[in-house]
Amino acid sequence: MIDGDDELSRTLGATFPAERAPERLHAWARERARESEAAPAAARTLAPMPRSTTRGWTTALRAAGILLCIGVGWGGRAMLDARAPSPAVAMLPAELVDDHVRALATGHLTDVVSSDRHTVKPWFAGRTDLAPRVESLDSAGFPLLGGRLSYVQGHRAAVLVYGRRAHVIDLYVWRAPEGDAGDARAEVAGHAVRHWVRGGLAYWAVTDAAKEELDAFRDAYEAPR
């Protein structure tokens, strides 16, 4: 037997424990052997295997095939489910846009109004479980306007508010959940959304300005200092 057959035999042996064949099968094989020895070589043919025996082996093979298909099917489904985002993550850009629009509509853009990062950053102390990185980006054309608290999917988020000409950019910050790889973009109801992760924190920027403006904001915020 070739090496491939040996490997297949070992695999099947480990998967399906060996069982003794039915006594009827042994008797049938002995009878056929005696007939074969007694008959001329040209006339040696095998009688059909008993139906009850073939039915048993056929049923077993079918069952093994069904189990194999089920296993492959569930394995493939698990792989797809692992790649697909959860419903909560898929809905997050729309929720952030809703919060951004609501803040604009109500005029409640900021809880602390200041262009000084040394004023905005300490304001979050005790109000969130993180200290968001507040950058002064006036030279890049994104002046700091202040900050506020918001609630996203049941947890607090620090929101840094920046301006861009006649537009507002909300930068939501919270602790990155496990498995969040970041680096995502979306467009929702005419708003651009940009997501990234750095230093264990998740950043989601939202604006009604062009997506190129949001990319420029992200680059300015993450520029080495």
C-alpha positions in Angstrom: 0.0 0.0 0.0 1.3 3.5 -0.8 2.0 6.1 1.8 -1.1 8.1 1.0 -3.2 5.0 1.6 -1.4 4.4 4.9 -2.2 7.9 6.0 -5.9 7.5 5.0 -6.1 4.2 6.9 -4.7 5.8 10.0 -7.1 8.8 9.8 -10.1 6.5 9.3 -9.0 4.3 12.1 -8.7 7.2 14.5 -12.1 8.6 13.4 -14.2 5.4 13.3 -13.2 2.8 15.9 -12.8 -0.7 14.5 -15.7 -3.1 15.1 -15.9 -6.8 14.3 -17.8 -7.6 11.2 -21.1 -9.5 11.6 -20.9 -13.3 11.8 -23.1 -13.6 8.8 -20.4 -11.8 6.8 -17.7 -14.1 8.0 -19.9 -17.2 7.1 -20.6 -15.8 3.7 -16.8 -15.2 3.1 -15.9 -18.7 4.2 -18.6 -20.2 1.9 -17.4 -18.2 -1.1 -13.8 -19.3 -0.4 -14.8 -23.0 -0.4 -16.8 -22.6 -3.6 -13.9 -20.7 -5.2 -11.5 -23.5 -4.4 -13.9 -26.2 -5.7 -14.8 -24.4 -9.0 -12.6 -24.0 -12.1 -10.8 -20.7 -12.4 -13.0 -19.5 -15.3 -16.2 -20.2 -13.4 -15.1 -18.5 -10.1 -17.7 -15.8 -9.4 -18.9 -14.4 -6.1 -22.4 -14.7 -5.0 -24.2 -11.5 -4.0 -23.6 -10.4 -0.5 -26.6 -10.8 1.8 -29.0 -7.8 1.5 -29.1 -7.3 5.3 -25.3 -7.1 5.4 -25.0 -4.6 2.5 -27.8 -2.5 3.9 -26.0 -2.1 7.2 -22.7 -1.1 5.6 -24.5 1.3 3.2 -26.4 2.9 6.0 -23.2 3.4 8.0 -21.4 5.0 5.0 -24.3 7.3 4.4 -24.4 8.4 8.0 -20.6 9.1 8.0 -21.1 11.2 4.8 -23.9 13.2 6.4 -21.9 13.9 9.5 -18.9 15.0 7.4 -21.1 17.4 5.4 -22.7 18.8 8.6 -19.2 19.4 10.1 -17.9 21.1 7.1 -21.1 23.3 6.8 -20.9 24.4 10.5 -17.2 25.0 10.2 -17.7 27.3 7.1 -20.5 29.1 8.8 -18.4 29.7 11.9 -15.6 31.2 9.7 -18.1 33.6 8.0 -19.6 34.6 11.4 -16.1 35.3 12.8 -15.4 37.6 9.8 -18.7 39.4 9.8 -19.1 42.4 12.1 -21.6 42.2 15.0 -24.9 44.0 14.5 -23.9 46.6 17.1 -20.6 47.4 15.3 -22.4 47.5 11.9 -24.9 50.1 13.3 -22.3 52.2 15.0 -21.5 54.7 12.2 -25.3 55.5 11.9 -25.6 56.0 15.7 -22.6 58.4 15.7 -24.0 60.4 12.9 -27.4 60.6 14.7 -25.6 61.9 17.8 -23.6 64.4 15.8 -26.7 65.8 14.1 -28.6 65.9 17.4 -25.8 67.9 19.0 -25.9 70.4 16.1 -29.7 70.6 16.0 -30.0 71.3 19.8 -27.0 73.6 20.0 -25.4 71.4 22.6 -22.1 70.8 20.8 -19.9 71.3 23.9 -20.1 70.9 27.7 -16.8 72.7 28.0 -16.1 75.5 25.6 -12.4 76.3 25.1 -9.7 76.4 22.5 -7.1 75.6 25.1 -6.3 71.9 25.2 -5.0 72.3 28.8 -8.5 73.3 29.7 -10.4 70.7 27.7 -8.3 67.7 28.7 -8.6 68.0 32.5 -12.4 68.6 32.2 -12.8 64.9 31.3 -11.1 63.7 34.5 -13.6 61.9 36.6 -16.3 62.1 33.9 -14.8 59.3 31.8 -12.6 56.3 32.5 -9.9 57.6 30.1 -7.9 60.8 29.5 -8.4 61.6 25.8 -5.5 63.0 23.9 -6.4 66.7 23.1 -4.4 68.3 20.3 -4.2 71.9 19.2 -4.7 71.8 15.4 -5.2 75.5 14.6 -2.1 75.5 12.4 -3.6 72.7 10.3 -6.9 74.5 10.0 -8.8 72.5 12.6 -9.3 74.8 15.6 -10.4 73.2 18.9 -13.8 74.3 20.0 -14.3 72.3 23.2 -15.6 68.9 24.3 -18.6 67.1 25.7 -19.8 63.7 27.0 -21.9 61.4 25.0 -23.3 57.9 25.4 -22.7 55.4 22.6 -24.1 51.8 22.8 -24.4 52.0 26.6 -21.0 53.4 27.5 -19.6 56.9 28.0 -17.6 58.5 25.2 -15.4 61.6 25.3 -16.2 63.8 22.4 -13.6 66.4 21.2 -15.1 69.1 19.0 -13.1 70.7 16.2 -14.0 73.2 13.5 -13.3 73.1 9.8 -14.4 76.4 8.1 -18.2 76.2 8.4 -18.2 72.6 9.5 -17.9 70.8 12.8 -15.9 67.6 13.4 -16.8 65.4 16.4 -14.1 63.0 17.5 -15.5 60.3 19.7 -13.0 58.5 22.0 -13.4 55.4 24.2 -11.4 52.3 25.1 -11.0 50.0 22.1 -12.8 46.7 22.5 -10.9 43.5 22.0 -10.5 42.6 18.3 -11.1 46.2 17.1 -8.5 46.6 14.2 -9.7 50.1 13.3 -8.9 51.8 10.0 -12.5 52.0 8.6 -14.5 54.5 6.6 -18.2 55.0 6.0 -20.6 57.5 4.6 -24.0 57.9 6.3 -26.7 60.4 5.2 -24.2 62.7 3.6 -21.8 62.5 6.6 -18.2 61.1 6.5 -17.1 58.7 9.2 -13.5 57.7 9.9 -12.4 55.1 12.4 -8.9 54.2 13.7 -7.3 52.7 16.8 -4.2 53.9 18.6 -2.8 53.3 22.1 -5.7 51.1 23.1 -8.3 53.8 22.3 -10.9 53.8 19.6 -11.4 57.0 17.6 -14.4 57.7 15.5 -14.5 61.1 13.6 -17.8 62.4 12.2 -18.5 65.4 10.0 -20.7 66.7 7.2 -17.6 68.0 5.4 -16.0 66.1 2.6 -14.3 62.8 3.4 -11.0 64.3 2.1 -11.3 66.9 4.9 -11.8 64.1 7.5 -8.8 62.3 6.2 -6.7 65.5 6.5 -8.0 65.9 10.1 -7.0 62.4 11.0 -3.5 62.9 9.6 -3.1 66.2 11.5 -4.4 64.7 14.7 -2.0 61.7 14.5 1.0 63.6 13.2 4.1 63.0 15.3 4.8 65.7 17.9 
